[in-house]
Amino acid sequence: MIRRQAEHLVLTSTRPEHEKESCKLHIDLDVLAYFPEDGLGWQERISAALRRAAGKSNG
C-alpha cells in the first residue's frame, strides 16, 4: 500500500512483521558474502536463518 504523508511517499505493508531492532554484528566475511548473492532481501534471509538457528517460527 502506498500513501502520501507530508509530501513524502510512505510504503506500508499489510502483513504483520516481527518487531525489529537495529544492531551491530561481527560476521565472518565468507558467511556475510553468501546472503547478498541472490539480490535484494538479503537482510531478511539473514534474519530467517537466525530465526531457524534459534528454533523460532518464521510466521
N, C-alpha and C positions, 0 to 999 in steps of 0.2 A: 504494500500500500504506500502511496506517495501523497504527501500533503504539504502545503505551503505553511510556513510559520515564520513570521518576522523576516520576510524577504529571503528565506533560506528554504531549500528543499529538505524535508525530513523523511527518511526512509524508515518505515516501521514494519515489523513482521507480525503476522497473525498467529504464528506458532510460539508456544512458550519456550523460553530459553532458561538454561541454568544460570543462576547468578554468577557473574564473572568478577574476577579480581585481577588487576594487573600485578605482575610480579617479575622478578628477575631470576632467571635460572642459568646455571652453567651446564651446558650440554655438550658432549663430545661433538666435534665438527662433523665427523662422518655420519653420526646419527642425525644431527640437525640438517645436513645436506639432503638426506633421504626424503624428507617431507615436502619441500617445495618443488621437487621434480615433477609432480603431477599438476602443478599450476596453482591457481587460486584455491583458497580453502585449506591451505597447509596448516594454519594455526588450529583450525577445527579438527584436522586429522591428528595433530599432536594431542589435543585435548581428549579426543576419543581414545587414543592409545593409552593415555594416562588413566582415563576412567576404567578401561578394561584391566589395566595392571592393578588398579586399586579395588577391582571387584565391584565397581559401580555400574548401574544400568546407563544406557545411552538415551533412554527415554525421558 
